[in-house]
């Protein structure tokens, strides 16, 4: 079994620790079903089905025999150790086989620290959950004591087990997958959560979505609205949360709605039909959040791939050209200057050849980070391809301010860069063009910044050179400082 890599998982990576954890999980899941009991012997959530699916997803088929033993032990503790003969051994085997198979199917896609639920993945997970829970419920009717039930009762038991297992899997498996991703890559998941709740202009605020969802859920749970009206009121904010904020936030809002739905139901003894309606509410709320959130995340990923460099996270060439067009329009309206820097690394090819492409990629990421610390949040830093970067500085102030930015970049890149294969030392040649002096459109500014960059290389590299018109270029060329005119 693959050892967990997260530091919090190492203490339980051995077999004994895993066994204790699995047994404890099934005991809690078994008693959790009793906690959500809304009718004698009928629970709204059967959490052990979700736990079995999640365990197979994380640990593989080798954990399933232990899961079977733990599930039987949890049921035996509930009956008393002297009544182990009353344990439903066949029912436990049915659950492990069916939900274990569902977890093994999800294993390859849901285990990584960079776990992201796509729309296809969310749809596939929802369909697998529906089919697996129905198969488990139907198979359960063939096993004692349910095989002797009258026909009228079999339908109610079938629907109750199916809906309870389905709701449990839809809630537990995403929770476990997100928790596992957080343990293995907490920074990335925390960034995605922060991004999910950050305010965007023209979109509903996260707090408003939470409050509206809570209000509708409370109203639905307490007033007993008709199913169609009540579900629509509850699902609208859940859907909005997913569509506008993604899976993480939509799932959190759906969990809140489920909790609010369950609390008053636990205080009342519901009829079997009402229990099924409650279970369906939970299923639809979670499925809606996952599907809507995944659609949002897919759209956001497509936009990122079209506008940002996958290696460094900086704007790519397409985004850079769009941005310079917007900044030039703004500069023309305001009458304020704009600076364009064209940055080419010196010595990158030698490092890439000597230490390998992985080291070269790590170096580019480090360069992107160092350059990013030299510019403002309002500036645009882009990787145009290979070892070429560019920066747009709207309203840079005086020429001295632009030169200070260039010197800061040169100084940042001059520091040694520690890589796995050794230490790399590079520099940069930077070409500078200013609007409107060096050009009034993007094509002229880019051309002149590029020419200035090549002039910086010709003069010995590791310097910033500004493009100047031919009448003043000869005078500026006699300047021996690292910042000169081309």
Secondary structure, 3 states (H helix, E strand, C coil): CCCCCCCCCHHHCCHHHHHHHHHHHHHHHHHHHHHCEEECCEECCCHHHHHHHHHHHHHCHHHHHHHHHHHHHHHHHHHCHHHHHHCCHHHHHHHHHHHHHHHHHHHHHHCCCCCCCCHHHHHHHHHHHHHHHHHHHHHHCCCCCHHHCCHHHHHHHHHHHHHHHHHHHHHHHHHHHHHHHHHHHHHHHHHHHHHHHCCCCCCCCHHHHHHHHHHHHHHHHHHCCCHHHHHHHHHHHHHHHHHHHCHHHHHHHHHHHHHHHHHHHHHCCCCHHHHHHHHHHHHHHHHHHHHHHHHHHHHHHHHHHHHECCCCCCECHHHHHHHHHHHHHHHHHHCCCEEEEEEEEECHHHHHHHHCHHHHHHHHHHHHHHHHCCCCCCCEEEEEECCEEEEEEECCCCHHHHHHHHHHHHHHHHCCEEECCEEECCEEEEEEEEECCCCCCHHHHHHHHHHHHHHHHHCCCCEEEECCCHHHHHHHHCCCCCEEEC
